[in-house]
Amino acid sequence: SLNDLVSAFASKRSIVTAPSSVHLMLTGDEATLSVVKELNNLGLSDTSIISHASTSPEPTKECAELCENAGNTFVCAPVTGRPLAALSGQLLIWASS
């Protein structure tokens, strides 16, 4: 959950005060949807929430709708590549919004 991600910070709000983008690298549908819901409930606007996880179509659509309703943009941008590609700076990002 977002609480686990920000345990070292004074508050959830302190890490997302007026950002132009928030990048997420979470595992799977449930975690991504949960954190996107929490981020949109913080009162952000004009923020791009960019998920680098591989998620299923329905939760991805739900994330996009949540963001749109809150005045934000959801970008699905999963990262693919093997560890060797990461070491050589050659990962691939598939992006859509």
Contact map, one row per residue, 1 for C-alpha under 8 A:
1111100000000000000000000000001001100000000000000000000000000000000000000000000000000000000000000
1111110000010000000000000000000001100100000000000000000000000000000000000000000000000000000000000
1111111000010000000000000000000000000000000000000000000000000000000000000000000000000000000000000
1111111000000000000000000000000000000000000000000000000000000000000000000000000000000000000000000
1111111100000000000000000000000000000000000000000000000000000000000000000000000000000000000000000
0111111110110010000000000000000000000000000000000000000000000000000000000000000000000000000000000
0011111111000000000000000000000000000000000000000000000000000000000000000000000000000000000000000
0000111111000000000000000000000000000000000000000000000000000000000000000000000000000000000000000
0000011111110110000000000000000000000000000000000000000000000000000000000000000000000000000000000
0000001111110100000000000000000000000000000000000000000000000000000000000000000000000000000000000
0000010011111110000000000000000000000000000000000000000000000000000000000000000000000000000000000
0110010011111111000000000000000000000000000000000000000000000000000000000000000000000000000000000
0000000000111111100000000000000000000000010000000000000000000000000000000000000000000000000000000
0000000011111111100000000000000000000000000000000000000000000000000000000000000000000000000000000
0000010010111111100000000000000000000000000000000000000000000000000000000000000000000000000000000
0000000000011111111001000000000000000000000100000000000000000000000000000000000000000000000000000
0000000000001111111000000000000000000000000100000000000000000000000000000000000000000000000000000
0000000000000001111100000000000000000000000100100000000000000000000000000000000000000000000000000
0000000000000001111111000000000000000000000000100000000000000000000000000000000000000000000000000
0000000000000000011111000000000000000000000001110000000000000000000000000000000000000000000000000
0000000000000000001111100000000000000000000000111100000000000000000000000000000000000000000000000
0000000000000001001111110000000000000000000000111100000000000000000000000000000000000000000000000
0000000000000000000011111000000000000000000000001111000000000000000000000000000000000000000000000
0000000000000000000001111100000100000000000000001111100000000000000000000000000000000000000000000
0000000000000000000000111110000000000000000000000011100000000000000000000000000000000000000000000
0000000000000000000000011111001100000000000000000011100000000000000000000000000000000000000000000
0000000000000000000000001111101100000000000000000000110000000000000000000000000000000000000000000
0000000000000000000000000111111100000000000000000000111000000000000000000000000000000000000000000
0000000000000000000000000011111110000000000000000000011100110000000000000000000000000000000000000
0000000000000000000000000001111111000000000000000000000000100000000000000000000000000000000000000
1000000000000000000000000111111111100000000000000000000000000000000000000000000000000000000000000
0000000000000000000000010111111111110000000000000010101000000000000000000000000000000000000000000
0000000000000000000000000000111111111000000000000000000000110110000000000000000000000000000000000
1100000000000000000000000000011111111100000000000000000000000000000000000000000000000000000000000
1100000000000000000000000000001111111110000000000000000000000000000000000000000000000000000000000
0000000000000000000000000000000111111111000000001000000000000010011000000000000000000000000000000
0000000000000000000000000000000011111111100000000000000000000010010000000000000000000000000000000
0100000000000000000000000000000001111111110000000000000000000000000000000000000000000000000000000
0000000000000000000000000000000000111111111100000000000000000000000000000000000000000000000000000
0000000000000000000000000000000000011111111100000000000000000000011001010000000000000000000000000
0000000000000000000000000000000000001111111100000000000000000000000000000000000000000000000000000
0000000000001000000000000000000000000111111100000000000000000000000000000000000000000000000000000
0000000000000000000000000000000000000011111110000000000000000000000001000000000000000000000000000
0000000000000001110000000000000000000011111111100000000000000000000001110000000000000000000000000
0000000000000000000000000000000000000000001111100000000000000000000001110000000000000000000000000
0000000000000000000100000000000000000000000111110000000000000000000000111000000000000000000000000
0000000000000000011111000000000000000000000111111000000000000000000000111000000000000000000000000
0000000000000000000111000000000000000000000001111100000000000000000000011110000000000000000000000
0000000000000000000011110000000000010000000000111110000000000000001000011110000000000000000000000
0000000000000000000011110000000000000000000000011111000000000000000000000111100000000000000000000
0000000000000000000000111100000100000000000000001111100000000000000000000111110000000000000000000
0000000000000000000000111100000000000000000000000111110000000000000000000001111000000000000010000
0000000000000000000000011111000100000000000000000011111000000000000000000001111000000000000000000
0000000000000000000000000011100000000000000000000001111100000000000000000000111000000000000000000
0000000000000000000000000001100100000000000000000000111110110000000000000000000000000000000000000
0000000000000000000000000000100000000000000000000000011111110000000000000000000000000000000000000
0000000000000000000000000000000000000000000000000000001111111000000000000000000000000000000000000
0000000000000000000000000000000000000000000000000000000111111100000000000000000000000000000000000
0000000000000000000000000000110010000000000000000000001111111110000000000000000000000000000000000
0000000000000000000000000000100010000000000000000000001111111111000000000001000000000000000000000
0000000000000000000000000000000000000000000000000000000011111111100000000000000000000000000000000
0000000000000000000000000000000010000000000000000000000001111111110000000000000000000000000000000
0000000000000000000000000000000010011000000000000000000000111111111000000100000000000000000000000
0000000000000000000000000000000000000000000000000000000000011111111100001110000000000000000000001
0000000000000000000000000000000000000000000000000000000000001111111110000000000000000000000000000
0000000000000000000000000000000000011001000000000000000000000111111111000000000000000000000000000
0000000000000000000000000000000000010001000000001000000000000011111111111100000000000000000000000
0000000000000000000000000000000000000000000000000000000000000001111111111100000000000000000000000
0000000000000000000000000000000000000000000000000000000000000000111111110000000000000000000000000
0000000000000000000000000000000000000001001110000000000000000000011111110000000000000000000000000
0000000000000000000000000000000000000000000111100000000000000000001111111000000000000000000000000
0000000000000000000000000000000000000001000111111000000000000000001111111100000000000000000000000
0000000000000000000000000000000000000000000001111000000000000001001100111110000000000000000000001
0000000000000000000000000000000000000000000000011110000000000011001100011111000000000000000000001
0000000000000000000000000000000000000000000000011110000000000001000000001111100000000000000000111
0000000000000000000000000000000000000000000000000111100000010000000000000111110000000000000001111
0000000000000000000000000000000000000000000000000111110000000000000000000011111000000000000011110
0000000000000000000000000000000000000000000000000011110000000000000000000001111100000000000011100
0000000000000000000000000000000000000000000000000001110000000000000000000000111110000000001111000
0000000000000000000000000000000000000000000000000000000000000000000000000000011111000000001111000
0000000000000000000000000000000000000000000000000000000000000000000000000000001111111100011100000
0000000000000000000000000000000000000000000000000000000000000000000000000000000111111100001000000
0000000000000000000000000000000000000000000000000000000000000000000000000000000011111110000000000
0000000000000000000000000000000000000000000000000000000000000000000000000000000011111111000000000
0000000000000000000000000000000000000000000000000000000000000000000000000000000011111111111000000
0000000000000000000000000000000000000000000000000000000000000000000000000000000011111111111000000
0000000000000000000000000000000000000000000000000000000000000000000000000000000000111111110000000
0000000000000000000000000000000000000000000000000000000000000000000000000000000000011111110000000
0000000000000000000000000000000000000000000000000000000000000000000000000000000000001111111000000
0000000000000000000000000000000000000000000000000000000000000000000000000000000010001111111100000
0000000000000000000000000000000000000000000000000000000000000000000000000000001111001100111110000
0000000000000000000000000000000000000000000000000000000000000000000000000000001110000000011111000
0000000000000000000000000000000000000000000000000001000000000000000000000000111100000000001111100
0000000000000000000000000000000000000000000000000000000000000000000000000001111100000000000111110
0000000000000000000000000000000000000000000000000000000000000000000000000011110000000000000011111
0000000000000000000000000000000000000000000000000000000000000000000000000011100000000000000001111
0000000000000000000000000000000000000000000000000000000000000001000000001111000000000000000000111
